[in-house]
Amino acid sequence: MTIHERLVLDVTLLQLTGRITLTDGTDLLRDTLQRLIDHGRTKLVLDFDQVPYIDSTAMALVIRMYSTLSRQGGRLKLVRVSGHVRGLLTVTRLSTVFEIFDSEAEAVASFSPGGTVQA
């Protein structure tokens, strides 16, 4: 699993690539999210477009980080979720907990008060 990190306005986008499992990617994702939170980055978007599979350990990590950010007044949102990951979120009813967007632009805009990004 790899993570490509970029900043759009004050929102940190993490483009995830590959399977995220206990043995491949969970530690990297945890360390990346914790580093961002520790540095005051509280507006995070996880892009699942290139993630074919996530196991329960990795999903539990995402839930923990969502809770941590929420307690600190931040938000963790998901974008381009499909296939197995979408099915997992639906079956576990986590799709009602997370804000899920079809595009990065929509996800970034959702952090602004009016829901739009100023050019």
C-alpha positions in Angstrom: 0.0 0.0 0.0 1.2 3.5 -0.8 0.0 6.9 0.2 0.3 10.1 -1.8 -0.4 13.2 0.3 -1.3 16.6 -1.0 -2.8 19.8 0.4 -5.8 21.6 -1.2 -6.5 24.8 0.6 -6.4 23.6 4.2 -7.6 20.1 3.5 -5.2 17.2 3.4 -6.0 14.6 0.7 -4.5 11.1 1.0 -4.6 9.1 -2.1 -4.4 5.5 -1.1 -3.2 2.8 -3.5 -3.3 -1.0 -3.0 -4.8 -3.4 -0.4 -4.9 -2.2 3.2 -4.6 -5.1 5.6 -3.0 -6.0 8.9 0.2 -7.0 7.2 0.2 -4.5 4.4 -0.6 -0.8 4.9 -2.3 -0.5 8.2 0.8 0.6 10.1 1.6 3.1 7.3 -1.9 4.5 7.3 -2.0 4.8 11.1 1.4 6.5 11.3 0.5 8.9 8.5 -2.9 9.9 10.0 -1.3 10.2 13.5 1.4 12.5 12.1 -1.1 14.7 10.4 -3.3 15.0 13.5 -0.2 15.7 15.7 0.7 18.5 13.3 -2.8 20.1 13.6 -4.1 18.8 10.2 -7.8 18.2 11.2 -9.4 18.3 7.8 -8.6 15.0 6.1 -9.9 13.1 3.1 -9.1 9.5 2.3 -9.3 8.7 -1.4 -10.2 5.0 -1.9 -10.3 5.0 -5.7 -7.2 2.7 -6.0 -8.0 0.5 -3.0 -9.5 -2.9 -4.0 -9.6 -4.3 -0.5 -9.5 -3.2 3.1 -9.7 -5.7 6.0 -11.4 -5.3 9.4 -8.2 -4.2 11.2 -7.6 -1.3 8.7 -11.3 -0.3 8.9 -11.1 -0.2 12.7 -8.2 2.1 12.3 -10.1 4.4 10.0 -13.0 4.5 12.6 -10.6 5.2 15.5 -9.0 8.1 13.5 -12.5 9.4 12.6 -13.4 9.4 16.3 -10.1 11.1 17.3 -10.5 13.8 14.8 -14.2 14.4 15.7 -13.2 14.8 19.4 -10.6 17.5 18.3 -13.1 19.4 16.2 -11.8 17.9 12.9 -13.3 15.8 10.2 -12.3 12.7 8.3 -14.2 12.2 5.0 -14.0 9.5 2.3 -14.0 9.9 -1.5 -14.3 7.6 -4.5 -15.3 4.5 -2.5 -16.4 1.5 -4.6 -16.3 -2.2 -4.9 -15.3 -4.2 -1.8 -14.7 -1.1 0.3 -18.2 0.3 -0.5 -19.8 -3.1 0.3 -18.0 -3.3 3.6 -19.2 0.2 4.6 -22.7 -0.6 3.5 -22.9 -4.0 5.3 -21.5 -2.5 8.5 -23.7 0.5 8.2 -20.6 2.7 8.4 -21.8 4.4 5.2 -24.2 6.3 7.5 -21.4 7.4 9.7 -18.8 8.6 7.2 -19.4 11.4 4.7 -18.6 9.9 1.3 -18.1 11.9 -1.9 -17.8 11.0 -5.5 -15.0 13.6 -6.2 -12.2 15.3 -4.5 -13.6 18.7 -5.4 -16.9 17.8 -3.6 -15.0 16.5 -0.5 -12.8 19.6 -0.3 -15.8 21.9 -0.8 -17.7 20.2 2.0 -15.3 21.7 4.5 -16.1 25.3 3.6 -19.0 27.0 5.4 -21.1 27.3 2.2 -20.0 24.0 0.8 -18.2 25.6 -2.2 -14.5 26.2 -2.8 -13.5 29.8 -3.6 -11.4 30.1 -6.7 
